[in-house]
């Protein structure tokens, strides 16, 4: 079964809570580099992830979004 877009976003935000490089995002979320770039760029423009010295870190806004997204997906 394919993952939904929100499931991928949740995975990326969860991994980035620890502060990881792009390669770690790719391997831990089971994405390819092209898709990882797409989602990291989307999350950066929304202010949910920021890039600090080649480390992607979930922002406070991203952590709040992550918790709400998890609640919603659990209820579905």
mmCIF file of the N, C-alpha and C atoms, coordinates in Angstrom:
data_MODEL
# 
_entry.id   MODEL 
# 
loop_
_atom_site.group_PDB 
_atom_site.id 
_atom_site.type_symbol 
_atom_site.label_atom_id 
_atom_site.label_alt_id 
_atom_site.label_comp_id 
_atom_site.label_asym_id 
_atom_site.label_entity_id 
_atom_site.label_seq_id 
_atom_site.pdbx_PDB_ins_code 
_atom_site.Cartn_x 
_atom_site.Cartn_y 
_atom_site.Cartn_z 
_atom_site.occupancy 
_atom_site.B_iso_or_equiv 
_atom_site.pdbx_formal_charge 
_atom_site.auth_seq_id 
_atom_site.auth_comp_id 
_atom_site.auth_asym_id 
_atom_site.auth_atom_id 
_atom_site.pdbx_PDB_model_num 
ATOM 1   N N  . UNK A 1 1  ? 0.836  -1.186 0.000  1.00 0.00 ? 1  UNK A N  1 
ATOM 2   C CA . UNK A 1 1  ? 0.000  0.000  0.000  1.00 0.00 ? 1  UNK A CA 1 
ATOM 3   C C  . UNK A 1 1  ? 0.881  1.251  0.000  1.00 0.00 ? 1  UNK A C  1 
ATOM 4   N N  . UNK A 1 2  ? 0.513  2.222  -0.786 1.00 0.00 ? 2  UNK A N  1 
ATOM 5   C CA . UNK A 1 2  ? 1.263  3.468  -0.869 1.00 0.00 ? 2  UNK A CA 1 
ATOM 6   C C  . UNK A 1 2  ? 0.952  4.368  0.310  1.00 0.00 ? 2  UNK A C  1 
ATOM 7   N N  . UNK A 1 3  ? 1.944  5.117  0.736  1.00 0.00 ? 3  UNK A N  1 
ATOM 8   C CA . UNK A 1 3  ? 1.740  6.074  1.821  1.00 0.00 ? 3  UNK A CA 1 
ATOM 9   C C  . UNK A 1 3  ? 1.112  7.344  1.271  1.00 0.00 ? 3  UNK A C  1 
ATOM 10  N N  . UNK A 1 4  ? 0.293  7.947  2.090  1.00 0.00 ? 4  UNK A N  1 
ATOM 11  C CA . UNK A 1 4  ? -0.293 9.219  1.685  1.00 0.00 ? 4  UNK A CA 1 
ATOM 12  C C  . UNK A 1 4  ? 0.725  10.335 1.882  1.00 0.00 ? 4  UNK A C  1 
ATOM 13  N N  . UNK A 1 5  ? 0.420  11.457 1.331  1.00 0.00 ? 5  UNK A N  1 
ATOM 14  C CA . UNK A 1 5  ? 1.310  12.617 1.444  1.00 0.00 ? 5  UNK A CA 1 
ATOM 15  C C  . UNK A 1 5  ? 1.495  13.025 2.903  1.00 0.00 ? 5  UNK A C  1 
ATOM 16  N N  . UNK A 1 6  ? 0.426  12.992 3.670  1.00 0.00 ? 6  UNK A N  1 
ATOM 17  C CA . UNK A 1 6  ? 0.510  13.377 5.084  1.00 0.00 ? 6  UNK A CA 1 
ATOM 18  C C  . UNK A 1 6  ? 1.351  12.375 5.869  1.00 0.00 ? 6  UNK A C  1 
ATOM 19  N N  . UNK A 1 7  ? 1.276  11.098 5.510  1.00 0.00 ? 7  UNK A N  1 
ATOM 20  C CA . UNK A 1 7  ? 2.100  10.086 6.179  1.00 0.00 ? 7  UNK A CA 1 
ATOM 21  C C  . UNK A 1 7  ? 3.590  10.342 5.935  1.00 0.00 ? 7  UNK A C  1 
ATOM 22  N N  . UNK A 1 8  ? 3.931  10.740 4.727  1.00 0.00 ? 8  UNK A N  1 
ATOM 23  C CA . UNK A 1 8  ? 5.321  11.038 4.400  1.00 0.00 ? 8  UNK A CA 1 
ATOM 24  C C  . UNK A 1 8  ? 5.781  12.278 5.160  1.00 0.00 ? 8  UNK A C  1 
ATOM 25  N N  . UNK A 1 9  ? 4.930  13.284 5.219  1.00 0.00 ? 9  UNK A N  1 
ATOM 26  C CA . UNK A 1 9  ? 5.265  14.506 5.952  1.00 0.00 ? 9  UNK A CA 1 
ATOM 27  C C  . UNK A 1 9  ? 5.485  14.200 7.427  1.00 0.00 ? 9  UNK A C  1 
ATOM 28  N N  . UNK A 1 10 ? 4.622  13.375 8.000  1.00 0.00 ? 10 UNK A N  1 
ATOM 29  C CA . UNK A 1 10 ? 4.782  12.973 9.403  1.00 0.00 ? 10 UNK A CA 1 
ATOM 30  C C  . UNK A 1 10 ? 6.119  12.267 9.598  1.00 0.00 ? 10 UNK A C  1 
ATOM 31  N N  . UNK A 1 11 ? 6.454  11.364 8.699  1.00 0.00 ? 11 UNK A N  1 
ATOM 32  C CA . UNK A 1 11 ? 7.724  10.638 8.800  1.00 0.00 ? 11 UNK A CA 1 
ATOM 33  C C  . UNK A 1 11 ? 8.919  11.593 8.747  1.00 0.00 ? 11 UNK A C  1 
ATOM 34  N N  . UNK A 1 12 ? 8.890  12.528 7.815  1.00 0.00 ? 12 UNK A N  1 
ATOM 35  C CA . UNK A 1 12 ? 10.003 13.471 7.675  1.00 0.00 ? 12 UNK A CA 1 
ATOM 36  C C  . UNK A 1 12 ? 10.127 14.342 8.918  1.00 0.00 ? 12 UNK A C  1 
ATOM 37  N N  . UNK A 1 13 ? 9.010  14.856 9.415  1.00 0.00 ? 13 UNK A N  1 
ATOM 38  C CA . UNK A 1 13 ? 9.051  15.692 10.618 1.00 0.00 ? 13 UNK A CA 1 
ATOM 39  C C  . UNK A 1 13 ? 9.546  14.911 11.828 1.00 0.00 ? 13 UNK A C  1 
ATOM 40  N N  . UNK A 1 14 ? 9.133  13.677 11.933 1.00 0.00 ? 14 UNK A N  1 
ATOM 41  C CA . UNK A 1 14 ? 9.553  12.828 13.055 1.00 0.00 ? 14 UNK A CA 1 
ATOM 42  C C  . UNK A 1 14 ? 11.064 12.592 13.022 1.00 0.00 ? 14 UNK A C  1 
ATOM 43  N N  . UNK A 1 15 ? 11.592 12.282 11.864 1.00 0.00 ? 15 UNK A N  1 
ATOM 44  C CA . UNK A 1 15 ? 13.029 12.036 11.722 1.00 0.00 ? 15 UNK A CA 1 
ATOM 45  C C  . UNK A 1 15 ? 13.821 13.317 11.980 1.00 0.00 ? 15 UNK A C  1 
ATOM 46  N N  . UNK A 1 16 ? 13.312 14.446 11.489 1.00 0.00 ? 16 UNK A N  1 
ATOM 47  C CA . UNK A 1 16 ? 14.041 15.707 11.600 1.00 0.00 ? 16 UNK A CA 1 
ATOM 48  C C  . UNK A 1 16 ? 14.019 16.284 13.019 1.00 0.00 ? 16 UNK A C  1 
ATOM 49  N N  . UNK A 1 17 ? 13.230 15.728 13.906 1.00 0.00 ? 17 UNK A N  1 
ATOM 50  C CA . UNK A 1 17 ? 13.231 16.209 15.291 1.00 0.00 ? 17 UNK A CA 1 
ATOM 51  C C  . UNK A 1 17 ? 14.616 16.068 15.904 1.00 0.00 ? 17 UNK A C  1 
ATOM 52  N N  . UNK A 1 18 ? 15.364 15.076 15.490 1.00 0.00 ? 18 UNK A N  1 
ATOM 53  C CA . UNK A 1 18 ? 16.695 14.811 16.032 1.00 0.00 ? 18 UNK A CA 1 
ATOM 54  C C  . UNK A 1 18 ? 17.772 15.664 15.376 1.00 0.00 ? 18 UNK A C  1 
ATOM 55  N N  . UNK A 1 19 ? 17.472 16.290 14.257 1.00 0.00 ? 19 UNK A N  1 
ATOM 56  C CA . UNK A 1 19 ? 18.461 17.033 13.497 1.00 0.00 ? 19 UNK A CA 1 
ATOM 57  C C  . UNK A 1 19 ? 19.311 16.076 12.675 1.00 0.00 ? 19 UNK A C  1 
ATOM 58  N N  . UNK A 1 20 ? 18.956 15.913 11.424 1.00 0.00 ? 20 UNK A N  1 
ATOM 59  C CA . UNK A 1 20 ? 19.623 14.926 10.569 1.00 0.00 ? 20 UNK A CA 1 
ATOM 60  C C  . UNK A 1 20 ? 19.988 15.546 9.225  1.00 0.00 ? 20 UNK A C  1 
ATOM 61  N N  . UNK A 1 21 ? 20.923 14.904 8.518  1.00 0.00 ? 21 UNK A N  1 
ATOM 62  C CA . UNK A 1 21 ? 21.271 15.360 7.176  1.00 0.00 ? 21 UNK A CA 1 
ATOM 63  C C  . UNK A 1 21 ? 20.306 14.736 6.162  1.00 0.00 ? 21 UNK A C  1 
ATOM 64  N N  . UNK A 1 22 ? 20.406 15.166 4.922  1.00 0.00 ? 22 UNK A N  1 
ATOM 65  C CA . UNK A 1 22 ? 19.466 14.716 3.887  1.00 0.00 ? 22 UNK A CA 1 
ATOM 66  C C  . UNK A 1 22 ? 19.543 13.205 3.669  1.00 0.00 ? 22 UNK A C  1 
ATOM 67  N N  . UNK A 1 23 ? 20.742 12.652 3.719  1.00 0.00 ? 23 UNK A N  1 
ATOM 68  C CA . UNK A 1 23 ? 20.904 11.210 3.519  1.00 0.00 ? 23 UNK A CA 1 
ATOM 69  C C  . UNK A 1 23 ? 20.147 10.423 4.587  1.00 0.00 ? 23 UNK A C  1 
ATOM 70  N N  . UNK A 1 24 ? 20.193 10.886 5.818  1.00 0.00 ? 24 UNK A N  1 
ATOM 71  C CA . UNK A 1 24 ? 19.455 10.218 6.900  1.00 0.00 ? 24 UNK A CA 1 
ATOM 72  C C  . UNK A 1 24 ? 17.956 10.307 6.676  1.00 0.00 ? 24 UNK A C  1 
ATOM 73  N N  . UNK A 1 25 ? 17.507 11.454 6.199  1.00 0.00 ? 25 UNK A N  1 
ATOM 74  C CA . UNK A 1 25 ? 16.079 11.596 5.889  1.00 0.00 ? 25 UNK A CA 1 
ATOM 75  C C  . UNK A 1 25 ? 15.683 10.569 4.839  1.00 0.00 ? 25 UNK A C  1 
ATOM 76  N N  . UNK A 1 26 ? 16.491 10.438 3.794  1.00 0.00 ? 26 UNK A N  1 
ATOM 77  C CA . UNK A 1 26 ? 16.194 9.504  2.708  1.00 0.00 ? 26 UNK A CA 1 
ATOM 78  C C  . UNK A 1 26 ? 16.091 8.079  3.242  1.00 0.00 ? 26 UNK A C  1 
ATOM 79  N N  . UNK A 1 27 ? 17.087 7.637  3.989  1.00 0.00 ? 27 UNK A N  1 
ATOM 80  C CA . UNK A 1 27 ? 17.105 6.249  4.453  1.00 0.00 ? 27 UNK A CA 1 
ATOM 81  C C  . UNK A 1 27 ? 16.064 5.963  5.537  1.00 0.00 ? 27 UNK A C  1 
ATOM 82  N N  . UNK A 1 28 ? 15.865 6.890  6.448  1.00 0.00 ? 28 UNK A N  1 
ATOM 83  C CA . UNK A 1 28 ? 14.932 6.643  7.560  1.00 0.00 ? 28 UNK A CA 1 
ATOM 84  C C  . UNK A 1 28 ? 13.469 6.762  7.156  1.00 0.00 ? 28 UNK A C  1 
ATOM 85  N N  . UNK A 1 29 ? 13.194 7.500  6.088  1.00 0.00 ? 29 UNK A N  1 
ATOM 86  C CA . UNK A 1 29 ? 11.807 7.640  5.630  1.00 0.00 ? 29 UNK A CA 1 
ATOM 87  C C  . UNK A 1 29 ? 11.500 6.793  4.413  1.00 0.00 ? 29 UNK A C  1 
ATOM 88  N N  . UNK A 1 30 ? 12.514 6.101  3.907  1.00 0.00 ? 30 UNK A N  1 
ATOM 89  C CA . UNK A 1 30 ? 12.361 5.240  2.735  1.00 0.00 ? 30 UNK A CA 1 
ATOM 90  C C  . UNK A 1 30 ? 11.881 6.024  1.507  1.00 0.00 ? 30 UNK A C  1 
ATOM 91  N N  . UNK A 1 31 ? 12.544 7.164  1.267  1.00 0.00 ? 31 UNK A N  1 
ATOM 92  C CA . UNK A 1 31 ? 12.278 7.987  0.091  1.00 0.00 ? 31 UNK A CA 1 
ATOM 93  C C  . UNK A 1 31 ? 13.519 8.004  -0.784 1.00 0.00 ? 31 UNK A C  1 
ATOM 94  N N  . UNK A 1 32 ? 13.363 8.434  -2.021 1.00 0.00 ? 32 UNK A N  1 
ATOM 95  C CA . UNK A 1 32 ? 14.545 8.674  -2.840 1.00 0.00 ? 32 UNK A CA 1 
ATOM 96  C C  . UNK A 1 32 ? 14.935 10.152 -2.678 1.00 0.00 ? 32 UNK A C  1 
ATOM 97  N N  . UNK A 1 33 ? 16.102 10.522 -3.194 1.00 0.00 ? 33 UNK A N  1 
ATOM 98  C CA . UNK A 1 33 ? 16.596 11.885 -2.990 1.00 0.00 ? 33 UNK A CA 1 
ATOM 99  C C  . UNK A 1 33 ? 15.698 12.931 -3.640 1.00 0.00 ? 33 UNK A C  1 
ATOM 100 N N  . UNK A 1 34 ? 15.129 12.602 -4.775 1.00 0.00 ? 34 UNK A N  1 
ATOM 101 C CA . UNK A 1 34 ? 14.261 13.561 -5.470 1.00 0.00 ? 34 UNK A CA 1 
ATOM 102 C C  . UNK A 1 34 ? 13.016 13.872 -4.632 1.00 0.00 ? 34 UNK A C  1 
ATOM 103 N N  . UNK A 1 35 ? 12.383 12.832 -4.098 1.00 0.00 ? 35 UNK A N  1 
ATOM 104 C CA . UNK A 1 35 ? 11.204 13.050 -3.259 1.00 0.00 ? 35 UNK A CA 1 
ATOM 105 C C  . UNK A 1 35 ? 11.569 13.720 -1.943 1.00 0.00 ? 35 UNK A C  1 
ATOM 106 N N  . UNK A 1 36 ? 12.695 13.334 -1.365 1.00 0.00 ? 36 UNK A N  1 
ATOM 107 C CA . UNK A 1 36 ? 13.135 13.961 -0.113 1.00 0.00 ? 36 UNK A CA 1 
ATOM 108 C C  . UNK A 1 36 ? 13.338 15.456 -0.321 1.00 0.00 ? 36 UNK A C  1 
ATOM 109 N N  . UNK A 1 37 ? 13.962 15.829 -1.425 1.00 0.00 ? 37 UNK A N  1 
ATOM 110 C CA . UNK A 1 37 ? 14.144 17.252 -1.742 1.00 0.00 ? 37 UNK A CA 1 
ATOM 111 C C  . UNK A 1 37 ? 12.803 17.968 -1.824 1.00 0.00 ? 37 UNK A C  1 
ATOM 112 N N  . UNK A 1 38 ? 11.855 17.338 -2.508 1.00 0.00 ? 38 UNK A N  1 
ATOM 113 C CA . UNK A 1 38 ? 10.524 17.930 -2.683 1.00 0.00 ? 38 UNK A CA 1 
ATOM 114 C C  . UNK A 1 38 ? 9.857  18.192 -1.333 1.00 0.00 ? 38 UNK A C  1 
ATOM 115 N N  . UNK A 1 39 ? 9.871  17.189 -0.465 1.00 0.00 ? 39 UNK A N  1 
ATOM 116 C CA . UNK A 1 39 ? 9.201  17.337 0.824  1.00 0.00 ? 39 UNK A CA 1 
ATOM 117 C C  . UNK A 1 39 ? 9.956  18.269 1.767  1.00 0.00 ? 39 UNK A C  1 
ATOM 118 N N  . UNK A 1 40 ? 11.279 18.223 1.753  1.00 0.00 ? 40 UNK A N  1 
ATOM 119 C CA . UNK A 1 40 ? 12.054 19.127 2.604  1.00 0.00 ? 40 UNK A CA 1 
ATOM 120 C C  . UNK A 1 40 ? 11.855 20.578 2.174  1.00 0.00 ? 40 UNK A C  1 
ATOM 121 N N  . UNK A 1 41 ? 11.793 20.813 0.871  1.00 0.00 ? 41 UNK A N  1 
ATOM 122 C CA . UNK A 1 41 ? 11.555 22.169 0.373  1.00 0.00 ? 41 UNK A CA 1 
ATOM 123 C C  . UNK A 1 41 ? 10.160 22.651 0.774  1.00 0.00 ? 41 UNK A C  1 
ATOM 124 N N  . UNK A 1 42 ? 9.165  21.783 0.632  1.00 0.00 ? 42 UNK A N  1 
ATOM 125 C CA . UNK A 1 42 ? 7.801  22.127 1.031  1.00 0.00 ? 42 UNK A CA 1 
ATOM 126 C C  . UNK A 1 42 ? 7.743  22.475 2.513  1.00 0.00 ? 42 UNK A C  1 
ATOM 127 N N  . UNK A 1 43 ? 8.352  21.645 3.338  1.00 0.00 ? 43 UNK A N  1 
ATOM 128 C CA . UNK A 1 43 ? 8.316  21.866 4.787  1.00 0.00 ? 43 UNK A CA 1 
ATOM 129 C C  . UNK A 1 43 ? 9.095  23.112 5.185  1.00 0.00 ? 43 UNK A C  1 
ATOM 130 N N  . UNK A 1 44 ? 10.157 23.418 4.467  1.00 0.00 ? 44 UNK A N  1 
ATOM 131 C CA . UNK A 1 44 ? 10.918 24.637 4.754  1.00 0.00 ? 44 UNK A CA 1 
ATOM 132 C C  . UNK A 1 44 ? 10.113 25.877 4.410  1.00 0.00 ? 44 UNK A C  1 
ATOM 133 N N  . UNK A 1 45 ? 9.425  25.866 3.278  1.00 0.00 ? 45 UNK A N  1 
ATOM 134 C CA . UNK A 1 45 ? 8.641  27.041 2.885  1.00 0.00 ? 45 UNK A CA 1 
ATOM 135 C C  . UNK A 1 45 ? 7.474  27.281 3.839  1.00 0.00 ? 45 UNK A C  1 
ATOM 136 N N  . UNK A 1 46 ? 6.991  26.218 4.463  1.00 0.00 ? 46 UNK A N  1 
ATOM 137 C CA . UNK A 1 46 ? 5.895  26.354 5.423  1.00 0.00 ? 46 UNK A CA 1 
ATOM 138 C C  . UNK A 1 46 ? 6.395  26.658 6.838  1.00 0.00 ? 46 UNK A C  1 
ATOM 139 N N  . UNK A 1 47 ? 7.708  26.643 7.021  1.00 0.00 ? 47 UNK A N  1 
ATOM 140 C CA . UNK A 1 47 ? 8.279  26.951 8.332  1.00 0.00 ? 47 UNK A CA 1 
ATOM 141 C C  . UNK A 1 47 ? 8.222  25.794 9.316  1.00 0.00 ? 47 UNK A C  1 
ATOM 142 N N  . UNK A 1 48 ? 8.074  24.574 8.816  1.00 0.00 ? 48 UNK A N  1 
ATOM 143 C CA . UNK A 1 48 ? 7.978  23.408 9.687  1.00 0.00 ? 48 UNK A CA 1 
ATOM 144 C C  . UNK A 1 48 ? 9.335  22.744 9.907  1.00 0.00 ? 48 UNK A C  1 
ATOM 145 N N  . UNK A 1 49 ? 10.263 22.985 8.988  1.00 0.00 ? 49 UNK A N  1 
ATOM 146 C CA . UNK A 1 49 ? 11.625 22.436 9.080  1.00 0.00 ? 49 UNK A CA 1 
ATOM 147 C C  . UNK A 1 49 ? 12.585 23.552 8.686  1.00 0.00 ? 49 UNK A C  1 
ATOM 148 N N  . UNK A 1 50 ? 13.735 23.589 9.341  1.00 0.00 ? 50 UNK A N  1 
ATOM 149 C CA . UNK A 1 50 ? 14.760 24.534 8.912  1.00 0.00 ? 50 UNK A CA 1 
ATOM 150 C C  . UNK A 1 50 ? 16.082 23.813 8.715  1.00 0.00 ? 50 UNK A C  1 
ATOM 151 N N  . UNK A 1 51 ? 16.904 24.386 7.852  1.00 0.00 ? 51 UNK A N  1 
ATOM 152 C CA . UNK A 1 51 ? 18.196 23.797 7.506  1.00 0.00 ? 51 UNK A CA 1 
ATOM 153 C C  . UNK A 1 51 ? 19.283 24.600 8.211  1.00 0.00 ? 51 UNK A C  1 
ATOM 154 N N  . UNK A 1 52 ? 19.953 23.960 9.157  1.00 0.00 ? 52 UNK A N  1 
ATOM 155 C CA . UNK A 1 52 ? 21.056 24.590 9.882  1.00 0.00 ? 52 UNK A CA 1 
ATOM 156 C C  . UNK A 1 52 ? 22.334 23.803 9.607  1.00 0.00 ? 52 UNK A C  1 
ATOM 157 N N  . UNK A 1 53 ? 23.248 24.397 8.877  1.00 0.00 ? 53 UNK A N  1 
ATOM 158 C CA . UNK A 1 53 ? 24.545 23.785 8.567  1.00 0.00 ? 53 UNK A CA 1 
ATOM 159 C C  . UNK A 1 53 ? 24.366 22.337 8.097  1.00 0.00 ? 53 UNK A C  1 
ATOM 160 N N  . UNK A 1 54 ? 23.562 22.167 7.041  1.00 0.00 ? 54 UNK A N  1 
ATOM 161 C CA . UNK A 1 54 ? 23.304 20.851 6.432  1.00 0.00 ? 54 UNK A CA 1 
ATOM 162 C C  . UNK A 1 54 ? 22.619 19.867 7.363  1.00 0.00 ? 54 UNK A C  1 
ATOM 163 N N  . UNK A 1 55 ? 21.970 20.334 8.401  1.00 0.00 ? 55 UNK A N  1 
ATOM 164 C CA . UNK A 1 55 ? 21.152 19.496 9.282  1.00 0.00 ? 55 UNK A CA 1 
ATOM 165 C C  . UNK A 1 55 ? 19.721 20.020 9.211  1.00 0.00 ? 55 UNK A C  1 
ATOM 166 N N  . UNK A 1 56 ? 18.798 19.130 8.962  1.00 0.00 ? 56 UNK A N  1 
ATOM 167 C CA . UNK A 1 56 ? 17.386 19.505 8.923  1.00 0.00 ? 56 UNK A CA 1 
ATOM 168 C C  . UNK A 1 56 ? 16.791 19.274 10.306 1.00 0.00 ? 56 UNK A C  1 
ATOM 169 N N  . UNK A 1 57 ? 16.155 20.315 10.837 1.00 0.00 ? 57 UNK A N  1 
ATOM 170 C CA . UNK A 1 57 ? 15.624 20.263 12.194 1.00 0.00 ? 57 UNK A CA 1 
ATOM 171 C C  . UNK A 1 57 ? 14.165 20.716 12.162 1.00 0.00 ? 57 UNK A C  1 
ATOM 172 N N  . UNK A 1 58 ? 13.304 19.953 12.832 1.00 0.00 ? 58 UNK A N  1 
ATOM 173 C CA . UNK A 1 58 ? 11.898 20.323 12.948 1.00 0.00 ? 58 UNK A CA 1 
ATOM 174 C C  . UNK A 1 58 ? 11.778 21.532 13.868 1.00 0.00 ? 58 UNK A C  1 
ATOM 175 N N  . UNK A 1 59 ? 11.073 22.548 13.413 1.00 0.00 ? 59 UNK A N  1 
ATOM 176 C CA . UNK A 1 59 ? 10.873 23.763 14.208 1.00 0.00 ? 59 UNK A CA 1 
ATOM 177 C C  . UNK A 1 59 ? 9.782  23.517 15.245 1.00 0.00 ? 59 UNK A C  1 
ATOM 178 N N  . UNK A 1 60 ? 9.592  24.484 16.138 1.00 0.00 ? 60 UNK A N  1 
ATOM 179 C CA . UNK A 1 60 ? 8.515  24.386 17.126 1.00 0.00 ? 60 UNK A CA 1 
ATOM 180 C C  . UNK A 1 60 ? 7.156  24.310 16.434 1.00 0.00 ? 60 UNK A C  1 
ATOM 181 N N  . UNK A 1 61 ? 6.998  25.114 15.381 1.00 0.00 ? 61 UNK A N  1 
ATOM 182 C CA . UNK A 1 61 ? 5.763  25.070 14.587 1.00 0.00 ? 61 UNK A CA 1 
ATOM 183 C C  . UNK A 1 61 ? 5.580  23.689 13.975 1.00 0.00 ? 61 UNK A C  1 
ATOM 184 N N  . UNK A 1 62 ? 6.681  23.086 13.517 1.00 0.00 ? 62 UNK A N  1 
ATOM 185 C CA . UNK A 1 62 ? 6.640  21.747 12.939 1.00 0.00 ? 62 UNK A CA 1 
ATOM 186 C C  . UNK A 1 62 ? 6.263  20.690 13.959 1.00 0.00 ? 62 UNK A C  1 
ATOM 187 N N  . UNK A 1 63 ? 6.741  20.838 15.189 1.00 0.00 ? 63 UNK A N  1 
ATOM 188 C CA . UNK A 1 63 ? 6.408  19.875 16.247 1.00 0.00 ? 63 UNK A CA 1 
ATOM 189 C C  . UNK A 1 63 ? 4.922  19.937 16.600 1.00 0.00 ? 63 UNK A C  1 
ATOM 190 N N  . UNK A 1 64 ? 4.382  21.147 16.631 1.00 0.00 ? 64 UNK A N  1 
ATOM 191 C CA . UNK A 1 64 ? 2.942  21.303 16.887 1.00 0.00 ? 64 UNK A CA 1 
ATOM 192 C C  . UNK A 1 64 ? 2.144  20.667 15.754 1.00 0.00 ? 64 UNK A C  1 
ATOM 193 N N  . UNK A 1 65 ? 2.542  20.941 14.506 1.00 0.00 ? 65 UNK A N  1 
ATOM 194 C CA . UNK A 1 65 ? 1.881  20.348 13.346 1.00 0.00 ? 65 UNK A CA 1 
ATOM 195 C C  . UNK A 1 65 ? 1.966  18.828 13.394 1.00 0.00 ? 65 UNK A C  1 
ATOM 196 N N  . UNK A 1 66 ? 3.122  18.305 13.765 1.00 0.00 ? 66 UNK A N  1 
ATOM 197 C CA . UNK A 1 66 ? 3.339  16.863 13.834 1.00 0.00 ? 66 UNK A CA 1 
ATOM 198 C C  . UNK A 1 66 ? 2.372  16.212 14.815 1.00 0.00 ? 66 UNK A C  1 
ATOM 199 N N  . UNK A 1 67 ? 2.229  16.779 15.993 1.00 0.00 ? 67 UNK A N  1 
ATOM 200 C CA . UNK A 1 67 ? 1.317  16.212 16.994 1.00 0.00 ? 67 UNK A CA 1 
ATOM 201 C C  . UNK A 1 67 ? -0.134 16.244 16.508 1.00 0.00 ? 67 UNK A C  1 
ATOM 202 N N  . UNK A 1 68 ? -0.542 17.351 15.912 1.00 0.00 ? 68 UNK A N  1 
ATOM 203 C CA . UNK A 1 68 ? -1.916 17.448 15.410 1.00 0.00 ? 68 UNK A CA 1 
ATOM 204 C C  . UNK A 1 68 ? -2.161 16.476 14.252 1.00 0.00 ? 68 UNK A C  1 
ATOM 205 N N  . UNK A 1 69 ? -1.176 16.341 13.372 1.00 0.00 ? 69 UNK A N  1 
ATOM 206 C CA . UNK A 1 69 ? -1.313 15.417 12.246 1.00 0.00 ? 69 UNK A CA 1 
ATOM 207 C C  . UNK A 1 69 ? -1.404 13.987 12.720 1.00 0.00 ? 69 UNK A C  1 
ATOM 208 N N  . UNK A 1 70 ? -0.637 13.638 13.741 1.00 0.00 ? 70 UNK A N  1 
ATOM 209 C CA . UNK A 1 70 ? -0.700 12.282 14.301 1.00 0.00 ? 70 UNK A CA 1 
ATOM 210 C C  . UNK A 1 70 ? -2.076 12.002 14.898 1.00 0.00 ? 70 UNK A C  1 
ATOM 211 N N  . UNK A 1 71 ? -2.619 12.987 15.613 1.00 0.00 ? 71 UNK A N  1 
ATOM 212 C CA . UNK A 1 71 ? -3.953 12.826 16.202 1.00 0.00 ? 71 UNK A CA 1 
ATOM 213 C C  . UNK A 1 71 ? -5.005 12.589 15.125 1.00 0.00 ? 71 UNK A C  1 
ATOM 214 N N  . UNK A 1 72 ? -4.933 13.375 14.070 1.00 0.00 ? 72 UNK A N  1 
ATOM 215 C CA . UNK A 1 72 ? -5.918 13.252 12.991 1.00 0.00 ? 72 UNK A CA 1 
ATOM 216 C C  . UNK A 1 72 ? -5.822 11.908 12.298 1.00 0.00 ? 72 UNK A C  1 
ATOM 217 N N  . UNK A 1 73 ? -4.606 11.482 11.985 1.00 0.00 ? 73 UNK A N  1 
ATOM 218 C CA . UNK A 1 73 ? -4.447 10.194 11.284 1.00 0.00 ? 73 UNK A CA 1 
ATOM 219 C C  . UNK A 1 73 ? -4.846 9.015  12.152 1.00 0.00 ? 73 UNK A C  1 
ATOM 220 N N  . UNK A 1 74 ? -4.675 9.129  13.466 1.00 0.00 ? 74 UNK A N  1 
ATOM 221 C CA . UNK A 1 74 ? -5.095 8.044  14.354 1.00 0.00 ? 74 UNK A CA 1 
ATOM 222 C C  . UNK A 1 74 ? -6.604 7.924  14.402 1.00 0.00 ? 74 UNK A C  1 
ATOM 223 N N  . UNK A 1 75 ? -7.297 9.043  14.304 1.00 0.00 ? 75 UNK A N  1 
ATOM 224 C CA . UNK A 1 75 ? -8.753 9.019  14.347 1.00 0.00 ? 75 UNK A CA 1 
ATOM 225 C C  . UNK A 1 75 ? -9.378 8.549  13.038 1.00 0.00 ? 75 UNK A C  1 
ATOM 226 N N  . UNK A 1 76 ? -8.617 8.634  11.962 1.00 0.00 ? 76 UNK A N  1 
ATOM 227 C CA . UNK A 1 76 ? -9.125 8.160  10.673 1.00 0.00 ? 76 UNK A CA 1 
ATOM 228 C C  . UNK A 1 76 ? -8.913 6.672  10.598 1.00 0.00 ? 76 UNK A C  1 
# 
